[in-house]
């Protein structure tokens, strides 16, 4: 074999060796998974029997709207990936129904909102406006009073907001009206109610029409009073097209993480007197359950930190606009995140 042949052969061998080494390095990187199954195993934490046997089993609940159904499905699929069995009680009812189910042990955990916890479930008279302080407060008070822990607060803020159709503010629109176009803040509604009360029509969801953190509290806080016949109570999902079309009502109550906000064009009224609290979703569960299964906290913190407003809007839009089932939306997101 000539020197050139030997050099070529050595070169080819070196290339093969380097390729093999890079492949091994790549395999090593793939092994460093952030998936739930690789990092959490609830079967190793069988502190007590659940479900009548040695199986780690959790009953998962949720409220009866799309974002909650998706969060419930994410919870179920995450627990299953961690080796637990789950019982589906998703779409259980409204805020009070699901909270009652948690308090009575009918369900083990669900996602609740910090503002709802403070005002509705705990009746906090003057809850802090800072989201971090609010979360700490509801957790401390709920643990002390009811043995319920709050963990894994997400950055998303599903606060209520008031909106008008964007066409209301467009001078070229057939909906343009000087009185309505002048309303840019919630305080401006007071002027409208004084000067042109017949134009102050508002569509609201059922819960918003009754809750302390909804229309009754908003009216007290801002000193407003909508005429009863101009408050139109609809299903939450029906409020968005009703306001966007601008014929049934000029204003409406919405959720800031709703997928409909990207589907319709709205002008959001400024909450200039800071009535609405932060409504960060967090996992609520029996505090004893958290002690028995300590992996629940880091497991859901890993999930919660990925849930911002943009993410929840996109996920809920897949149900509201694309008509996908919550289970598929949750599964696709968990896979995209490398969690399952």
Residue pairs with C-beta under 8 A, 6 or more apart in sequence:
1 9
33 39
33 338
34 302
34 338
34 339
35 81
35 338
35 339
35 340
36 78
36 81
36 82
36 299
36 302
36 334
36 339
36 340
37 81
37 82
37 83
37 340
39 299
39 302
40 81
40 82
40 83
40 295
40 298
40 299
41 82
41 83
41 295
42 56
42 79
42 82
42 83
42 84
42 293
42 295
42 296
43 56
43 83
43 84
45 56
45 292
45 293
45 294
45 295
46 54
46 56
47 292
47 293
48 292
50 56
50 57
50 58
51 57
51 85
51 87
55 85
56 83
56 84
56 85
56 293
57 84
57 85
57 86
57 87
58 79
58 84
58 85
58 86
58 87
58 108
58 109
59 86
59 87
59 89
59 106
59 107
59 108
60 72
60 75
60 76
60 79
60 86
60 87
60 88
60 89
60 90
60 107
60 108
60 109
60 110
61 72
61 89
61 90
61 92
61 98
61 101
61 102
61 106
61 107
61 109
61 110
62 68
62 69
62 71
62 72
62 75
62 89
62 90
62 91
62 92
62 98
62 110
62 111
63 91
63 92
63 93
63 94
63 95
63 97
63 98
63 110
64 91
64 92
64 93
64 94
65 236
65 237
66 237
66 259
66 316
66 319
66 320
66 326
67 158
67 255
67 257
67 258
67 312
67 315
67 316
68 90
68 91
68 110
68 111
69 90
69 91
69 319
69 326
70 312
70 315
70 316
70 319
70 326
70 329
70 330
71 111
71 281
72 90
72 91
72 110
72 111
72 326
73 90
73 326
73 327
73 329
73 330
73 331
74 303
74 330
74 333
74 334
75 109
75 110
75 111
75 283
75 300
76 86
76 88
76 90
76 330
77 327
77 330
77 331
77 334
77 340
78 299
78 300
78 303
78 334
78 339
78 340
79 86
80 86
81 334
81 339
81 340
82 295
82 299
89 101
89 106
89 107
90 326
92 98
92 101
92 107
92 110
93 101
94 207
95 112
95 116
95 120
95 121
95 207
96 120
98 107
98 110
98 112
99 112
99 120
99 121
100 106
101 107
101 110
102 108
102 109
102 110
102 148
102 284
102 285
102 286
103 146
103 148
105 286
108 285
108 286
108 289
109 283
109 284
109 285
109 286
109 289
109 296
110 283
110 284
111 281
111 282
111 283
111 284
112 121
112 150
112 281
112 282
112 284
113 158
113 279
113 280
113 281
113 282
114 131
114 134
114 135
114 138
114 150
114 153
114 277
114 278
114 279
114 280
114 282
115 127
115 134
115 159
115 213
115 276
115 277
115 278
115 279
116 213
116 279
117 138
117 142
117 150
117 284
118 124
118 127
118 134
118 137
118 138
118 277
119 127
119 211
119 212
119 213
119 217
119 277
120 211
120 212
120 213
121 142
122 138
122 141
122 142
122 145
124 137
124 138
124 141
127 134
127 137
127 277
128 134
128 137
129 274
129 277
129 278
130 278
131 153
131 157
131 278
131 280
134 277
134 278
134 280
135 150
135 153
135 280
135 282
138 150
139 149
139 150
139 151
142 148
142 149
142 150
142 284
143 149
143 287
147 286
147 287
147 288
148 284
148 285
148 286
148 287
149 284
149 285
149 286
149 287
149 290
150 282
150 283
150 284
151 282
151 283
151 285
151 290
151 296
151 297
151 300
151 301
152 282
152 283
152 297
152 300
152 301
152 303
152 304
153 280
153 281
153 282
153 304
154 280
154 281
154 282
154 304
154 305
154 307
154 308
155 280
155 305
155 307
155 308
155 309
156 257
156 280
156 281
156 307
156 308
156 309
156 311
156 312
157 256
157 257
157 278
157 279
157 280
157 309
158 255
158 256
158 257
158 279
158 280
158 281
158 312
159 255
159 256
159 276
159 277
159 278
159 279
160 208
160 213
160 214
160 253
160 254
160 255
160 256
160 276
160 279
161 253
161 254
161 255
161 256
161 268
161 269
161 271
161 276
162 186
162 189
162 202
162 251
162 252
162 253
162 254
162 268
162 269
162 271
163 243
163 251
163 252
163 254
163 266
163 267
163 268
163 269
164 180
164 183
164 243
164 246
164 250
164 251
164 252
164 266
164 267
164 269
165 175
165 243
165 244
165 245
165 246
165 250
165 264
165 265
165 266
165 267
166 265
166 266
166 267
167 173
167 174
167 175
167 176
167 246
167 265
168 175
168 176
168 177
168 180
168 181
168 246
168 250
168 267
169 176
169 181
169 267
170 176
171 181
175 246
177 199
179 192
179 195
179 196
179 199
180 192
180 199
180 250
182 188
182 191
182 192
183 189
183 191
183 192
183 251
183 269
184 267
184 269
184 270
185 269
185 270
185 271
185 272
186 218
186 222
186 224
186 269
186 270
186 271
186 272
186 273
186 275
187 222
187 272
187 273
188 269
189 200
189 222
189 224
189 251
189 269
190 222
190 223
190 224
192 199
192 200
193 200
193 224
193 225
193 226
197 227
197 230
198 230
199 250
200 226
200 227
200 230
200 250
200 251
201 230
201 232
201 248
201 249
201 250
201 251
202 215
202 226
202 230
202 231
202 232
202 249
202 250
202 251
202 252
202 253
203 232
203 233
203 234
203 238
203 239
203 242
203 243
203 248
203 249
203 251
203 252
203 253
204 214
204 215
204 231
204 232
204 233
204 234
204 239
204 252
204 253
205 233
205 234
205 235
205 236
205 239
205 253
206 233
206 235
206 236
207 214
207 236
208 214
208 215
208 236
208 253
209 215
209 231
209 233
210 216
211 217
213 276
213 277
214 253
215 226
215 231
215 253
217 275
218 224
218 275
219 225
219 226
221 273
221 275
222 273
222 275
232 242
232 248
232 249
234 242
236 255
237 260
237 320
239 252
239 253
239 254
240 252
240 254
240 258
240 260
240 261
240 263
240 264
241 264
242 248
242 249
242 252
243 249
243 250
243 251
243 252
243 254
243 264
243 266
244 264
244 265
244 266
251 269
254 260
254 261
254 266
256 279
256 309
257 309
257 312
257 313
257 316
258 313
258 316
258 320
259 313
259 314
259 315
259 316
259 317
259 318
259 319
259 320
259 321
260 317
260 320
260 321
261 313
262 313
262 314
262 317
263 317
263 320
263 321
281 304
281 307
282 304
283 296
283 300
283 304
285 296
289 296
290 296
290 297
302 339
303 339
306 337
311 333
315 329
315 333
318 324
318 329
319 325
319 326
319 329
331 340
334 340
